[in-house]
Amino acid sequence: MAKASSSNSLRQPCSPPNSQSVIEEEPPMGSVEGEEEERKLYVAVPEKLKEGIELMLWVRQNTSTDRKIVILHVHRPPKLLPMMGAMVPVSKLGEEHVRICRQQERMMVEKSLDEYLVMCSKSKFRAEKLVFENDDVGSGIVELVASHGITMLVMGAASDRHFSRKMTSPKSKIAITVQQNAHSSCKIWFVCKGQLICTRDEATNEYSSLSSSDQLRSKSLPQMQHEHRNLVISPMPSLFGAPAAKSETCTDGSISSRSSQTSSDSNWLWPTDDFNSSNRAVSRHKDDDGDSSSGMVTSQQDFNNLQLSSTLHELEGGDFLRDVNVYHRLEQIQTEAENFKHEAYRETIRRQKAERNAIEVAWKAKASESQYAKELKQKRELQKMLEDEIKENERLTNDRDEMFRGLQEARAREAEMVSCAAENKHLLKELEDKLSEAKDNLEKLRAECEELKQARDIAIREAQNLHQMNGKSSSGDHEQVKFSVFSYSELQEATKNFDDSLKIGEGGYGSVYKGFLRHTTVAIKLLNSKGMQGQAEFRQEVEVLSNMRHPHLVALIGTCPEAWALIYEYLPQGSLDDRLTCKDKTDPLPWDVRIRIAAEICSALIFLQSNKPHGIVHGDLKPANILLDANFVSKLGDFGISRLLAQINATHTPCCNTNPKGTLVYMDPDFISSGDITLAADVYSFGIILLRLLTGKPALGIINQVQEAVNDEKLHSILDRSAGKWPYIQAKQLVQLALKCCNAIRKNRPSLDGEVWKVLDLIVKVNERGKLPPLSSSSVSQNNISIPSYFICPISQEIMRDPHIAEDGFTYEAEVIKKWFESGHNMSPMTNRQFQHHNLTPNHGLRSSIQEWLQKNA
């Protein structure tokens, strides 16, 4: 019969959709239960609602709400199941694990299909769900159509992405399988993307045809036979043909249930692990006594054979008695079949109940295991927390004990300190008494010292008188400076027996120590007494410094003839060379301090050169012989190789012929070549020192470096940036002045008391005046006030007090531009063009603007 239906369905074409696509089928005549079954519309849907939403929308639009909808889904069990993070074939897993995984799958499918039911409920449709498990979805739908007597089915014709307006037949493999193999009594609507593609109409049922042939055959029988045959044949469609409203179909090793009265509105057909998807023939389940289903199949075959043979006998005119026997035989078979049917139903109910109980037990066991694991995890966490608390308590206990021990130690130290304080108080009392006694002794010593000084002065005056009487005075115009004479023991005491830690300098001449002599910090220069050079330097320095005093010459305090030692005032900032090289990581000198030092050295050299009757040339002028006091005031020292220059006549330059001594890079080239030293030798050395102050570079090769920078107009690149931002005009003037001083030709060098002093004195005064409030641009800049550029003097770089317009058209400070002219400058500092005249015009408008601006920002 199955083969016949399949071949019959293959011959049924798929008709195109008509204009009226609403599903309105008149149910066949029958019982109420059968009528309800006939009015059900089965909709084959995918698992996810988002994939079947178009199909459900079409059903909602084309179906009346009085028709009940059955959501039909065929579930394909996966061949691979998860196991420890990997996918493992089912055949390699245990039965319990497979059963639990399958149960989880079913729950997920149930949950997904509930969304369809919710959608139907919102659309006011009565709905239930039917889930079937099969390895092939198309075959599963075909089997459900056959086993459930489905007469109306809606399903997809193809996936939405394959939809085309020219589509007239199903395209998916599932739809084609259902179209070709579904029972011919089922009408199928194929839908794609909300559009009806085609319809497969139902054909005449096989069982209806069979009933008609039976009626034809019954016409040849007597009336009584005809009535008996109706009694025999009437249940047949229910037993072998279309299913009843309530039916159960069981297969060997599988359970299929269908009930429209279940509480969950869901029908499941779940096979067991040994399920065979191809074994779908209608058969009986094994009974409780262990009988196989062969008895039922045999009874059905006997019945069919008897029916066929009785029909043949009827046509041949057999006797009535034989028909009666056949009737009783058929009645017996029908009764037996009904018994088998009820027994199978009860067995199905028992089996389902057992399965539900087993599933419930499994889930309870799994829940218990999960709860046990959770409680075990909580127990371990609590144990860990308890251990941590114990450790924390132990740590706090140790900290407390340690703090207690520390407190005890602190109390013990406090007691010791109290005792020490009492002892120190007693010692302080004793020291105060001793200090008072020492002060008294000091006063006595001072008085004695004054008496000794008076005696010394008297002795010096007597000695001077003796020298004057003998005509041996060493100075004509200068009064000899008084200085003290110290003993060697005093020098030893002042220097802690010439301790190396007090040595502040050393050279070929000897060593210099820092000492504390007669309540004064001094510098003790201990000359090398073994050679004649040390003795000569001693006499020369005493002769020079004993006859003159100047603010920028190192003061000679005294001598020690027996040790060939000279005692000078102590200058704490060391030498200029130490500051230019930032010795001991000291801060670099600012540019204005450097310019002031240059002016101070220039004044000291002018003082030496103007000495009467003989000018003095230092001969060893270099940064190492320029010392700085606490306020960075410079003083020139080390006159050991200085010379007195005699004026031969008015037409000759004063000079002295001697062997060149000193530092080579600072020495006059003419002095090195000829041996004649003049006042210009110190001018050359001063020029080198001035270049070092400007650039901070070593003396060797400095002249060529600066000259190249000036020629390339890159003066800013050669200036020492560590000194701060140099005023460009002043820096340029100083560089040009220094290069003139370093001229290799002696007669081309400027005089110190002429051009050199005028430039330096002007720049120093401008800088000092620029620092006075309220016209100082630096003080205004510190207040973050922007100064107009035309308020600034181009030369001094400060706010102008008395602005005047020069011949070049630029405005300058009157005093500054006048000194510019007086110093011999005839070139404009702004245009580098020669002035035609030196006439100045007051700029009253700019002066008023400057005064108004200063008052506003005061």
GUTIVO-630379 format. One record per residue (C-alpha): z, x negated, y negated. Coordinates in steps of 0.1 Angstrom, whole numbers, plus 5000, padded with zeros to 4 digits. Each point is the difference from the previous one (the first is absolute). Layout:
<tivos>
ZXY
...
</tivos>
This chain:
<tivos>
500050005000
500849714976
496649845007
498350334993
501850044967
499149654989
496450045009
499950334983
501649874968
497449714998
497350264996
501750174970
498549884967
502049964968
498950264974
500049914963
502650174978
499150334985
500850124966
503150185012
502249735015
503350205000
501650005035
500350375010
499650065037
500950325017
502549945027
499050135035
501750305016
503149925020
503749994999
501949944967
501049655012
496449925008
498950144967
502449784982
498749705019
496450094992
500950024962
501249644999
497949744982
500349655013
499549724976
499549645014
501549774974
500849634997
503649884999
500249944963
499750294975
498149794975
497349955026
499850375009
500650164966
496350084994
499850185034
503250204993
498750104966
496850145016
502150195025
502250154973
497050114979
498150155030
502850175020
502050314994
503849964999
500650255028
498549755025
502449765016
499049634998
500749755027
500149634989
498449825029
500349625003
499149775029
502249684999
498749685015
502949795013
499549634990
499349755027
502249744982
503750054990
502249794978
502449765017
502049744981
497549974971
496950005022
497750265015
500350005038
497850205025
501850315015
499549875035
502249704993
503050204986
502850185018
499950375005
503050064979
498649814970
496750185004
501750345002
502049934968
496949884981
498050315011
502950234989
500049834966
496250054997
500450375008
502650044974
497849834974
497050235010
502350304997
501149904966
496449944988
498850335013
502950184983
498249944968
497150225012
502550275008
501549974965
496550034985
499350315020
503350154991
499349954963
496650175005
501850305018
498549935034
501950035032
499649675018
501149805030
499149665014
498649895033
500149635009
498249865030
500049645013
496749855013
498349664999
496950174987
500350244971
496750195008
500950045037
503550124990
498650274977
497650115028
502850035025
502250194975
497150254994
499750055037
503750025008
501150214971
497050234998
499249914964
497450224986
500049894963
500149634991
499549824966
499649625000
498449724981
496349925005
500349644987
502249794978
499850074963
498349684992
497050095022
499550344983
496550084989
498550324986
497249975026
502550005029
499350295024
501849895031
503249815010
499849624996
503449885014
500349925037
503050245003
498150294984
496949945022
502249985032
501750344991
496750164991
498449905033
503050055024
502250274986
500150335018
497250234990
502450284991
501449804970
498350034966
500349684980
499649944963
499149644991
501249914965
499649674980
501449934965
500850374994
496550115009
499050205031
497349795018
499250235030
501450255024
499950015038
500250375010
501750115032
498050115031
500750275026
503049915021
499549915036
502850225011
498550304982
496849945019
501949985033
501750334993
496750174993
498649885033
503050135018
499550334984
496450005012
501149925035
502750275000
497450274995
498949965037
503550065012
501950325005
502250144973
503249895017
498649655006
498950004964
503550084988
501649745023
497549734988
501050084964
503649945009
499149675015
497749874974
501850114968
502549724999
497349745007
499149934964
503649944993
500549785030
496849805001
498250074968
501250034963
503749914996
502650264993
502050024968
502949825017
499049745026
501049665013
497649765016
501549715019
498349705015
501249745025
502149764980
499650194967
501550304982
498050234977
501750274982
498850264976
502250274985
499550214969
503750095000
501649664998
502549944972
498149694986
496550164997
498749685018
498349965033
500149665017
498149875030
501549665007
498949825032
502449775019
499449635005
497750065030
498050254981
496350025010
497950144971
497150095023
502250205023
499950334981
499050255028
502250305003
502549945028
503550085010
503049774996
502049895030
502750245008
503649925004
499649965038
497549724995
496750195009
496949894984
497750214979
497450015028
501350345012
499150164967
496649855000
499450115036
501150364992
497650024971
497149865021
500950255028
500050284975
496649904985
498549975035
501450335011
498750174968
496649855005
499850105037
501350354993
497350044974
497449905025
501450245026
499950284974
496449944994
499350005037
502050335004
503249865018
502750235012
503050134980
502749845022
498849664993
500250074963
503550125003
501049685018
498349804973
501950194974
503349945016
499249635003
499049984963
503250194990
502049755020
498349714984
500550154965
503750055007
500349655012
498149874970
502350204977
503049855017
498649654996
499350074964
503650114993
501449715020
497849764980
501250154968
503649975009
499449645012
498349934967
502950144980
502449795021
497949704996
499850044962
503750064998
500649695021
497749804978
501750134968
503349915015
498849665009
498649944966
503150124984
502149785022
497749704992
500350074963
503850035003
500149685019
497849834974
502250154972
503149875018
498549665004
499050004963
503550124990
501649745023
497849724985
500950134965
503750005008
499749665016
498349874969
502750154978
502649855021
498549664997
499650044963
503750104997
501049705022
497949784977
501650154969
503449965015
499349635008
498849954964
503150174986
502249785022
498149694988
500350124964
503750065004
500449655015
498149854971
502150194975
503149885018
498949644999
499150044963
503450154993
501749715018
497949754982
500850164966
503750015009
499949635008
498149934968
502650204981
502849805015
498249674992
499550134964
503750084996
500949655013
497549844976
501550224972
503449875008
498749645000
498350064967
503150144984
501949695012
497249774987
500050194967
503749934996
499449635007
497049994977
502150164972
502549725005
497349745000
498450154969
503349974982
500149635009
496449954990
500650174966
502949764994
497849705010
497250134978
502350034970
501149655006
496449885004
499150174967
502949814983
498749675015
496550094989
501150044964
501749675002
496949845014
497850164973
502349864974
499849665016
496250035002
499850084963
502149704992
497749795022
496950144983
501449924967
500849655012
496449975014
498550124967
502149754981
498849735024
496450114996
500349994962
501549655002
497149905023
497550144976
501649824971
499849685020
496350065008
499350074964
501849694990
497949805025
496750174989
499350145035
499650364993
497350165023
499050284976
498950004964
499850374991
501850185029
503749995004
500949895036
501250305021
503449975015
500450035037
502849935025
500349725025
501350105035
501449795027
498549995035
503150165015
499550304977
496550045013
501249975036
502650284994
497450224982
497549975028
502550005029
499149635006
496250084995
499950275027
496450085012
500750374996
500249944962
496849804998
497450204979
497349744996
498749675014
497249754992
499149644997
502349964970
503050125019
501950335006
501350294979
503350175009
501750314988
503649944990
503050144981
501249744975
502750064975
499950385004
496250004995
497250045025
497649714996
497049835016
500749645010
496949785002
500949695022
497249744994
499149745026
502149704988
498549755025
496749964981
499249914964
498050324996
503150215004
501949794974
497150024976
499750375003
503750034994
499949804968
496850184988
501450355005
503349914984
498249854971
497750314995
502550285005
502949834983
498250014967
498750364998
500850365008
497650305003
500450355015
497349935025
501049655011
502549955028
503449914985
501549675012
503850055004
501049655011
499449705021
501649795027
498849644995
501749875031
498050255023
496950004978
500450384997
499050254973
501950334995
497950294987
500750364992
499450225032
497150244998
500450265028
496450135003
498649665011
496649874990
496950174988
498249885031
502550185022
499450324981
496249985001
500149955038
502750275003
502349775019
502850175020
498050334997
500950044963
498050244978
497049874982
500349944963
498550284977
497049914978
502050024968
502749775013
497349755010
498550004965
503449964984
500749705023
496749844989
501050044964
503549855006
498549695017
497549974972
502850004974
502049745020
496949775002
499450044963
503649904994
499649685021
496749914984
501550044965
502849765007
500549744972
499249714998
498450015034
498550315017
501050055036
497650095028
501550155031
497549855024
501050215031
499550354988
499850245030
501650335011
502649825021
501449834969
500350344981
503350165008
501150374994
503450134991
501550345010
497850184974
496849815010
500249794968
498149685008
501349644993
498149685004
501649725020
499549675019
499249754972
500249715023
496449884993
499750124964
498749764974
500549934963
496749974983
499749774970
497550074971
498049684995
498250134969
498750324986
496649975016
501249955036
501650265023
503549915011
499949875036
501849795026
498549795027
501850045033
499550055037
499150365008
503050195015
500550375008
498250275020
496349935002
498650354996
501950054967
499149664986
497549934972
496849865015
499849754970
503549885007
499249955037
496849804992
501249794970
503849995003
500350114964
502350294995
499850224969
501450334988
496850165014
501249925035
502750274997
497450244986
497949965032
503050065022
501050304979
496550155005
500449965038
503450174999
498550294978
497350065026
502650015028
502050264980
496950214996
498649985035
502949905022
497749765019
500749645010
499149734974
497549835022
496550124990
501350274977
497949904970
496750055019
501150335015
500950154966
496949864983
497850175027
501850334996
499549994962
496449915003
499450285025
502050244977
502450075028
503249904982
502050295014
499449875036
501749674993
503150134982
503350025020
500450375008
503649955011
500949954964
499050354991
497150144979
498949724976
498850114966
496449905003
499549874964
503249795001
499149865035
496549914989
501449814969
502549815021
497449915026
497749864973
502949814984
501049855034
496549895007
499849834966
503349825008
498649885033
496949854984
499249665017
499249854966
503349934982
498850054965
498750355007
503450135010
501850224975
503349894984
503150175012
501450064965
496750144989
497750235019
502250025031
503250094983
498350264977
498450195030
503249995021
502350094971
497750304990
499950145036
503749965005
500850174967
497650285008
501650065034
503549994986
499150244973
498250235025
503250045019
501950154970
500450384999
498550244990
496649844997
500049845034
497350135022
501949895031
503050224990
497750294993
498349955033
503350015018
500450354987
496750105017
498450064965
496349944998
499249774970
496750044982
497949695005
499149974963
503849974992
500149665019
499249674983
497249825021
501849664996
503750085005
499450315022
502850184982
500250304977
499049904965
502450024970
497649904973
496550065012
497249824981
496250005005
498349665004
496449904993
499050085037
500950364994
503050015023
503650074989
502749745006
503749954992
499949834966
502549725008
498349935034
496549984986
501149784972
501749755024
496850025021
498149874970
502749744991
499949865036
496449914995
498350295018
496950114982
498550215029
500650375004
502250075030
498150325006
496449914993
500249635007
498049964967
500949784971
501850164970
498050004968
503250014979
503750055005
500550304977
502150285014
500050374990
503250225006
499350295023
502350264984
498850305021
500749825033
503449894987
501050364991
498850125035
502049735017
503250084980
499550385007
499549935037
503049785003
502350264983
498750275023
500749795031
503249844989
</tivos>
